[in-house]
Structures are given as C-alpha cells and as structure tokens.
Amino acid sequence: MTDTHMHLVMLGKKLKSLALNDVNDINMMKEVISEFDSKDKWNVILGYDENNFPGQYKMKREEVDMLTHKPTLITRVCHHAGLINTAAMSLLGLDRTTEDPEGGYFERDADGELTGWVYDKAFEMVRGKLWKMISIQ
C-alpha cells in the first residue's frame, strides 16, 4: 500500500530543521534547542508537543530567549500554532499593538503583551514571512 498524500516541501524544510517529535524530557528539549544553530537566518524547530511533558508543559518566549539569540520559530506538532522568541518578534515588527488577523490570534498575557505563541492565521502569517527571509542554500 502506498500513501500518496505527502508534503514534499515540508520534508525539505524538516531536513533543515530541528525535530522535537521524540523528545519527552523538558531539560533535554531545552538542551537540544540551545545546541541547535541552523545555517539560516532563523532557527526552525518542529514537533513541539506539550502533551509529551508532565502537566502539559507550555514553553514560554522568555525561556527560548535564554536558549538562543537567533530568531527562532518552534512549531507545534499540529502545524497550526507555534512559539517565536523576542528576536523573531522584533524582526517581524510584532508588539502589543499588533492586531490579530481574522481566523487567528497572537496570544497575550494579562497585561496585553504578546507571549510569543501564535495561532492559526497569525501562525501562517509568521511562518510565511519566515520562509521568505530564510536563505535557500
């Protein structure tokens, strides 16, 4: 049996990225993120799944900031959400005044500041801008 449903472009992107699919230890996840440095302008990390961690651990933007200074996108396993660090937010011009796109949103804390988590159409917007910025090698 052959499954003809595939995303060839995503396969190529995955080969240039760090995959977290099999990581189920928070400290190990942070270690592999801190050691990862792509040759591109951005670090792209795939497969984050809070369900793999005790208490459905949801990483925070500030934690990513401590692990890398390079603009970074950590894509959730569903490919409908992700977490960007402060360097990525700055590069993309995102701040508390950024409006949510129709069909998506930028998560905000109680003070209205962006947390770095982006969902649905907001995630698609961030991902689209990211791939235009990444150098093809």
Protein Blocks (a to p, Z undefined) as FASTA:
>chain_A
ZZfbdcfklmmmmmmpccfklpcbfklmmmmmmmpccfbfbdcdehiafklpghiiacdf
klmmmmpcbdcddddfklpaccddfklmmmnopafklccdehiacdddfkopaehiaghj
lmmmmmmmmmmmpccZZ
